[in-house]
Amino acid sequence: MFPYKTSIQLNRKKEQALYLQLANQFINLIKERKLLPKTKLPGSRTLSELLEVHRKTIVACYEELHLQGWVESVPKKGTFVHGNLPELQQQDFLENNVILNLKKSGFQFYKDASLNRKYFIPQEGFMYLNDGISDARLTPTEDLARIYRRICSRKNIYKDMSYGSLFGNEKLRITLANYLNKTRGLNIDKENILITRGSQMGIHLAAKLLLKEDDNLIVGETNYASADTSFLQQKVNLLRVSVDENGLVTDEIEEICKKKSIKGVYVTSHHHHPTTVTLSAERRIHLLNLAQKYNFAIIEDDYDYDFNYNHSPILPLASHDTNGNVIYIGSVCKTVAPVFRIGYLIAAKEFVNEAANQRRFIDRQGDALLELTFEEFIKNGDLDRHIKKVMKVYKTRRDLFCKLLIENFTNILSFEIPKGGMAVWVALYKEYSWKTVSEIAKNHQLEIGEWQRYDNANIGHNSIRVGFATYNEEEIYELINRMKKIFTELSSKVL
């Protein structure tokens, strides 16, 4: 008789029911061919005595195995391992020393090297340069949790917990339309809004609808690397134009339009990513006129509209669009915290409808409860209050960070104090390189990150974005101290 008593181990402290533990172990014995097809299993009373469990546990186990197709019951004869089970061809893990957690797939699939981006898992004692994200410690979690709990406690909340609109929660779309009309000068209603999982989904959907292989899309010589990746997934031709202190050089765009058919222009108009410069009013109007004349789309990514320290926000291109040329993309992720994946894509109704059809097959709908939470958060004025609060904090941090950069590093780098946003565009003098800085930085527990992604056009600007909003005053001083050590070591290497 098979040694069931020594082969099967049950743990009564586990949350998993004993009959399921037992069933899973039987399945493993069958897969490992320790119990062959047509093997008769012990009667429920016999096995219960062997394993010292209640007979009902054995009965429930056999019923589970029967439902899954591993065993079959023969009237008046007993329970048998199913006779038609094929042998599972497996590697001998013990003999071949194969690690149990699979590293290689047993089939071929397509890989895309352009998606191989590094990400960093925080380590104790390390500081990480980011390209401008909010400080999660300032997130109004209690306010959001209170709203969320109140929504979840509604008697009719079940109506919002099933499949809903492909466009996102209707209440949020109405509130968001009113809010953006008021704060951005737009002229839209809910039909023009698709709720997304952050702005990156909006960029992805816009690229999917707008671009096919060999289409021409204009972007800046310096541009948001993740947007470049989304566009290149469509196998398009990225035509790059210069970026100066007034943003994209639209005269260069016009010259390209005279020679080639253009499907679109991608622009981060408010604070160009990565350089932080603002697209001037003259160029905004010029770009809109070009879009109308040459019938191309403008993908306007307004990723940090809310943070302006020197003046009121400049209204987006979308607020001046009367011809349906602008696809306006934004989110609340950067404003509140990256974890809240709520963004929006705004465009002409027919484009939004098709974007919703595309979204349906990658993300059937958003998180309705979270969307209802932010609907109230925006409608109650909580979002505006949060923006006013953190803007003061971020301005103070910007001023301190830039002051310390000027005091300590004018002999090694240069930058312009940004008028808004959460990052500084920092250029190393040509005799130095970010590659060397990055290598030295690790010795001082500072991670520079993917400095290469800021120069996809290979123009050699020798600059990266350095976010300041994430760090409090003490952390800014610590960051500067580490940078001083790094640059001291760097200077000695160059000399």
Stockholm file with secondary structure:
# STOCKHOLM 1.0

chainA/1-495         MFPYKTSIQLNRKKEQALYLQLANQFINLIKERKLLPKTKLPGSRTLSELLEVHRKTIVACYEELHLQGWVESVPKKGTFVHGNLPELQQQDFLENNVILNLKKSGFQFYKDASLNRKYFIPQEGFMYLNDGISDARLTPTEDLARIYRRICSRKNIYKDMSYGSLFGNEKLRITLANYLNKTRGLNIDKENILITRGSQMGIHLAAKLLLKEDDNLIVGETNYASADTSFLQQKVNLLRVSVDENGLVTDEIEEICKKKSIKGVYVTSHHHHPTTVTLSAERRIHLLNLAQKYNFAIIEDDYDYDFNYNHSPILPLASHDTNGNVIYIGSVCKTVAPVFRIGYLIAAKEFVNEAANQRRFIDRQGDALLELTFEEFIKNGDLDRHIKKVMKVYKTRRDLFCKLLIENFTNILSFEIPKGGMAVWVALYKEYSWKTVSEIAKNHQLEIGEWQRYDNANIGHNSIRVGFATYNEEEIYELINRMKKIFTELSSKVL
#=GR chainA/1-495 SS CCCHHHHCCCCTTSSSCHHHHHHHHHHHHHHTTSSCTTCBCCCHHHHHHHHTSCHHHHHHHHHHHHHHTSEEEETTTEEEECTTCCCCCCCCHHHHTCCSSCCSCSSCCCCCGGGCCCCCCCCTTCEECCSSCCCGGGCCHHHHHHHHHHHHTCTTGGGGSSCCCTTCCHHHHHHHHHHHHHHHCCCCCGGGEEEESSHHHHHHHHHHHHCCTTCEEEEESSCCHHHHHHHHTTTCEEEEECEETTEECHHHHHHHHHHSCCCEEEECCSSCTTTCCCCCHHHHHHHHHHHHHHTCEEEEECTTTTCBSSSCCCCCGGGGCSSSCEEEEEESTTTTCTTSCCEEEECCHHHHHHHHHHHTTTCSSCCHHHHHHHHHHHHTTHHHHHHHHHHHHHHHHHHHHHHHHHHHHTTTEEECCCSBSSEEEEEECTTSCHHHHHHHHHHTTEECCCGGGGGTTCCCCCEEEEECTTCCHHHHHHHHHHHHHHHHHHHHHHC
#=GC SS_cons         CCCHHHHCCCCTTSSSCHHHHHHHHHHHHHHTTSSCTTCBCCCHHHHHHHHTSCHHHHHHHHHHHHHHTSEEEETTTEEEECTTCCCCCCCCHHHHTCCSSCCSCSSCCCCCGGGCCCCCCCCTTCEECCSSCCCGGGCCHHHHHHHHHHHHTCTTGGGGSSCCCTTCCHHHHHHHHHHHHHHHCCCCCGGGEEEESSHHHHHHHHHHHHCCTTCEEEEESSCCHHHHHHHHTTTCEEEEECEETTEECHHHHHHHHHHSCCCEEEECCSSCTTTCCCCCHHHHHHHHHHHHHHTCEEEEECTTTTCBSSSCCCCCGGGGCSSSCEEEEEESTTTTCTTSCCEEEECCHHHHHHHHHHHTTTCSSCCHHHHHHHHHHHHTTHHHHHHHHHHHHHHHHHHHHHHHHHHHHTTTEEECCCSBSSEEEEEECTTSCHHHHHHHHHHTTEECCCGGGGGTTCCCCCEEEEECTTCCHHHHHHHHHHHHHHHHHHHHHHC
//
